[in-house]
Every structure is written in C-alpha cells, then in structure tokens.
Amino acid sequence: MVDKDVVRVVFGIIANVISICLFASEMPIFYKAVKKSNLLEDINAGYYLAMTMNCIFLVLYGVPFFHPGNLLLLTAFGTGLAIHITYLTIFLLYASCNKRVR
C-alpha cells in the first residue's frame, strides 16, 4: 500500500505546477506590452488586483506560524504573488492614464 503522506506530497507538487502555470498564463500579454511599451489589449486591472489579494491571503494562511505543514501552499501562492505583483507593476508602467484611474 502507498503511504498517505507520499500521495499528499505527490498531488501537492502536481497542484503546485498547475497553479504556477495558471499564474504564468498571462505572461505573453505582458511580454507584448513590455516589448511595445504599450498596453494595447483591453486589460482589466481588477482581475490582477483580485488575484494578488487572493495570493496574499493564501500566503498568510500557508505561513507555518499560522498553519504548520503547508509548505506546498506557501510555495505555490508565494510564486503566484510575485508573478501578479509583476503584472500589476507592468500595468501601472505601461497603461494609459485613463486605464490607471479606472
């Protein structure tokens, strides 16, 4: 029989890879924005702000001080937080003034 902890770690690693791929799926849009120094697509900053807040809360939840044993949660959403902060920074640098205000 397979140990429950081994299965938990294996599925946790698979979930981390999938989560990081999900967070990184918007990279082509922002790569084009940096390359052209302009955000041509109609990008809604609210989505990226909500995802950043989601990552912040889940990183806080995954901190071992609050909930021990959630290292996989901490790594996945810590990476997601770094990616989404980068997205928001690029948005603020390259968006038009009207988009920033909204």
Backbone as CSV, one residue per row, in Angstrom:
resi,resn,N_x,N_y,N_z,CA_x,CA_y,CA_z,C_x,C_y,C_z
1,MET,0.830,-1.179,0.000,0.000,0.000,0.000,0.880,1.250,0.000
2,VAL,0.339,2.314,-0.526,1.076,3.572,-0.602,0.757,4.415,0.638
3,ASP,1.777,5.036,1.154,1.613,5.872,2.336,0.817,7.137,1.983
4,LYS,-0.082,7.544,2.867,-0.928,8.717,2.621,-0.102,9.998,2.492
5,ASP,0.956,10.105,3.250,1.782,11.312,3.182,2.496,11.438,1.834
6,VAL,2.924,10.304,1.280,3.584,10.328,-0.029,2.594,10.769,-1.105
7,VAL,1.386,10.242,-1.058,0.359,10.630,-2.025,0.035,12.118,-1.889
8,ARG,-0.048,12.592,-0.659,-0.341,14.007,-0.411,0.740,14.906,-1.003
9,VAL,2.000,14.524,-0.819,3.101,15.327,-1.349,3.119,15.286,-2.870
10,VAL,2.904,14.117,-3.463,2.921,13.996,-4.929,1.803,14.838,-5.540
11,PHE,0.592,14.715,-5.005,-0.506,15.504,-5.536,-0.312,16.992,-5.238
12,GLY,0.323,17.312,-4.139,0.623,18.708,-3.828,1.601,19.313,-4.815
13,ILE,2.604,18.550,-5.206,3.575,19.032,-6.193,2.901,19.210,-7.555
14,ILE,2.058,18.263,-7.933,1.317,18.394,-9.196,0.427,19.636,-9.155
15,ALA,-0.243,19.866,-8.036,-1.096,21.048,-7.897,-0.272,22.329,-7.961
16,ASN,0.932,22.318,-7.375,1.811,23.490,-7.454,2.189,23.807,-8.889
17,VAL,2.566,22.801,-9.641,2.954,23.009,-11.041,1.779,23.575,-11.833
18,ILE,0.597,23.022,-11.640,-0.587,23.504,-12.351,-0.915,24.933,-11.929
19,SER,-0.817,25.237,-10.648,-1.110,26.592,-10.158,-0.130,27.612,-10.725
20,ILE,1.133,27.276,-10.744,2.132,28.204,-11.280,1.929,28.405,-12.777
21,CYS,1.557,27.357,-13.495,1.235,27.506,-14.921,0.025,28.412,-15.116
22,LEU,-0.953,28.307,-14.242,-2.126,29.176,-14.311,-1.733,30.626,-14.061
23,PHE,-0.898,30.866,-13.068,-0.461,32.230,-12.791,0.364,32.797,-13.942
24,ALA,1.149,31.951,-14.578,2.028,32.403,-15.652,1.342,32.464,-17.009
25,SER,0.087,32.069,-17.094,-0.588,32.016,-18.397,-0.796,33.387,-19.030
26,GLU,-0.735,34.449,-18.257,-0.908,35.802,-18.787,0.408,36.438,-19.229
27,MET,1.507,35.727,-19.085,2.807,36.301,-19.425,2.926,36.761,-20.877
28,PRO,2.379,36.060,-21.867,2.516,36.549,-23.245,1.912,37.942,-23.461
29,ILE,0.798,38.232,-22.810,0.178,39.556,-22.950,1.104,40.631,-22.395
30,PHE,1.666,40.376,-21.236,2.527,41.381,-20.624,3.893,41.439,-21.295
31,TYR,4.331,40.340,-21.891,5.572,40.367,-22.663,5.409,41.280,-23.874
32,LYS,4.261,41.173,-24.552,3.982,42.053,-25.689,3.893,43.504,-25.236
33,ALA,3.300,43.738,-24.074,3.165,45.105,-23.567,4.533,45.717,-23.291
34,VAL,5.421,44.952,-22.709,6.768,45.457,-22.424,7.533,45.661,-23.717
35,LYS,7.368,44.743,-24.644,8.079,44.835,-25.912,7.646,46.067,-26.704
36,LYS,6.331,46.365,-26.688,5.806,47.519,-27.429,5.722,48.781,-26.578
37,SER,6.025,48.684,-25.303,5.905,49.795,-24.352,4.510,50.392,-24.345
38,ASN,3.514,49.516,-24.492,2.135,49.969,-24.562,1.214,48.787,-24.276
39,LEU,0.145,49.043,-23.549,-0.872,48.013,-23.328,-1.975,48.216,-24.356
40,LEU,-1.944,47.448,-25.421,-2.932,47.617,-26.478,-4.222,46.867,-26.177
41,GLU,-4.124,45.744,-25.513,-5.314,44.968,-25.197,-6.118,45.651,-24.096
42,ASP,-7.377,45.323,-24.050,-8.231,45.858,-23.001,-8.055,44.984,-21.765
43,ILE,-7.089,45.352,-20.946,-6.755,44.571,-19.760,-7.457,45.182,-18.556
44,ASN,-8.131,44.334,-17.802,-8.829,44.775,-16.612,-7.915,44.578,-15.403
45,ALA,-7.508,45.662,-14.792,-6.602,45.577,-13.646,-7.286,44.977,-12.429
46,GLY,-8.606,45.019,-12.385,-9.336,44.462,-11.250,-9.073,42.982,-11.076
47,TYR,-8.967,42.261,-12.182,-8.669,40.822,-12.126,-7.310,40.582,-11.471
48,TYR,-6.308,41.329,-11.891,-4.960,41.135,-11.371,-4.855,41.585,-9.920
49,LEU,-5.598,42.625,-9.572,-5.627,43.066,-8.187,-6.303,42.021,-7.296
50,ALA,-7.401,41.442,-7.786,-8.093,40.396,-7.020,-7.216,39.160,-6.863
51,MET,-6.521,38.767,-7.907,-5.633,37.610,-7.816,-4.461,37.879,-6.870
52,THR,-3.966,39.117,-6.871,-2.890,39.473,-5.949,-3.372,39.378,-4.507
53,MET,-4.565,39.901,-4.244,-5.120,39.813,-2.892,-5.351,38.354,-2.491
54,ASN,-5.841,37.546,-3.424,-6.041,36.117,-3.166,-4.716,35.456,-2.785
55,CYS,-3.667,35.760,-3.525,-2.356,35.176,-3.228,-1.834,35.656,-1.880
56,ILE,-2.062,36.928,-1.556,-1.608,37.444,-0.261,-2.274,36.680,0.876
57,PHE,-3.598,36.500,0.784,-4.310,35.797,1.852,-3.879,34.338,1.963
58,LEU,-3.660,33.681,0.825,-3.259,32.281,0.886,-1.804,32.109,1.324
59,VAL,-0.963,33.082,1.035,0.405,33.036,1.557,0.370,33.198,3.078
60,LEU,-0.452,34.127,3.556,-0.581,34.291,5.006,-1.134,33.029,5.656
61,TYR,-2.077,32.383,4.984,-2.635,31.139,5.507,-1.584,30.029,5.527
62,GLY,-0.694,30.041,4.536,0.308,28.991,4.420,1.544,29.196,5.256
63,VAL,1.685,30.350,5.886,2.860,30.602,6.722,2.859,29.600,7.878
64,PRO,3.959,28.921,8.107,3.989,27.877,9.142,3.612,28.362,10.540
65,PHE,3.772,29.649,10.808,3.405,30.181,12.111,1.908,30.024,12.374
66,PHE,1.093,30.214,11.327,-0.353,30.118,11.468,-0.883,28.707,11.257
67,HIS,-0.355,28.035,10.257,-0.868,26.708,9.914,0.304,25.822,9.494
68,PRO,0.879,25.074,10.412,2.057,24.258,10.090,1.756,23.186,9.038
69,GLY,2.738,22.883,8.230,2.606,21.803,7.267,2.058,22.217,5.922
70,ASN,2.023,23.515,5.637,1.500,23.976,4.358,2.594,24.580,3.486
71,LEU,3.740,23.949,3.451,4.847,24.467,2.657,4.495,24.495,1.169
72,LEU,3.780,23.491,0.671,3.408,23.467,-0.733,2.460,24.615,-1.077
73,LEU,1.554,24.911,-0.193,0.644,26.039,-0.386,1.421,27.348,-0.406
74,LEU,2.360,27.462,0.484,3.171,28.670,0.581,4.014,28.873,-0.679
75,THR,4.598,27.821,-1.207,5.432,27.974,-2.400,4.607,28.308,-3.631
76,ALA,3.470,27.675,-3.807,2.638,27.934,-4.983,2.114,29.361,-4.980
77,PHE,1.554,29.782,-3.872,0.952,31.112,-3.849,1.981,32.202,-3.605
78,GLY,3.130,31.876,-3.069,4.222,32.845,-2.999,4.737,33.174,-4.392
79,THR,4.870,32.143,-5.222,5.257,32.355,-6.618,4.180,33.134,-7.351
80,GLY,2.919,32.776,-7.125,1.808,33.493,-7.751,1.767,34.949,-7.330
81,LEU,2.066,35.216,-6.068,2.092,36.590,-5.579,3.183,37.395,-6.284
82,ALA,4.356,36.808,-6.423,5.448,37.502,-7.122,5.073,37.777,-8.581
83,ILE,4.455,36.813,-9.234,4.056,36.978,-10.636,3.003,38.080,-10.765
84,HIS,2.009,38.071,-9.886,0.932,39.060,-10.004,1.376,40.461,-9.585
85,ILE,2.306,40.568,-8.673,2.861,41.890,-8.372,3.617,42.427,-9.585
86,THR,4.297,41.539,-10.283,4.973,41.934,-11.522,3.959,42.391,-12.557
87,TYR,2.849,41.668,-12.705,1.800,42.065,-13.639,1.258,43.446,-13.304
88,LEU,0.971,43.688,-12.023,0.435,44.994,-11.626,1.451,46.108,-11.868
89,THR,2.712,45.829,-11.639,3.752,46.828,-11.897,3.827,47.164,-13.374
90,ILE,3.799,46.153,-14.212,3.821,46.381,-15.662,2.579,47.149,-16.083
91,PHE,1.432,46.797,-15.513,0.206,47.516,-15.841,0.334,48.992,-15.489
92,LEU,0.843,49.288,-14.305,0.967,50.683,-13.894,1.997,51.443,-14.722
93,LEU,3.015,50.757,-15.198,4.030,51.422,-16.011,3.571,51.700,-17.429
94,TYR,2.804,50.782,-18.022,2.505,50.872,-19.444,1.055,51.198,-19.772
95,ALA,0.183,51.282,-18.809,-1.226,51.591,-19.100,-1.385,53.090,-19.312
96,SER,-2.413,53.420,-20.087,-2.705,54.838,-20.290,-3.255,55.425,-18.992
97,CYS,-3.281,56.726,-18.933,-3.732,57.401,-17.716,-5.189,57.060,-17.402
98,ASN,-6.033,56.939,-18.425,-7.443,56.596,-18.210,-7.607,55.203,-17.598
99,LYS,-6.812,54.255,-18.061,-6.887,52.893,-17.517,-6.402,52.853,-16.073
100,ARG,-5.382,53.635,-15.763,-4.872,53.653,-14.391,-5.902,54.217,-13.426
101,VAL,-6.596,55.254,-13.849,-7.580,55.892,-12.983,-8.735,54.938,-12.698
102,ARG,-9.177,54.222,-13.736,-10.278,53.275,-13.567,-9.830,52.122,-12.723
